[in-house]
Amino acid sequence: MLAARTDFLRRGGARHECEARLAALALGVALGAIAIVTGYRDGMDQLVAEKMHLPTIHIEFPPSVLIYPGAAIIVEVITGCC
């Protein structure tokens, strides 16, 4: 849904579609890396965890494989409907 809004997939042609998907992937990885670096630098993750009396706000590996993509799908469905 978001790719359609950003015009990534409207270029046409298999070659252009592949390039658009790779550009979207690269942008997502770059923004994710910026978020991780900023979180470690500012310590916001730890501050939020302390406020909620939790050891961390992150979900550890095995369950995170299901939970994070599931949450992304829920957000996508909610924002697509409104």
Buried (B, 14 or more C-beta within 10 A) or exposed (E): EEEEEEEBEEEEEEEEBEEBEEEBEEEEEEEEEEEEEEBEEEEEBBEEBEEEEEEEBEEEEEEEEEEEEEEEEEEEEEEEEE
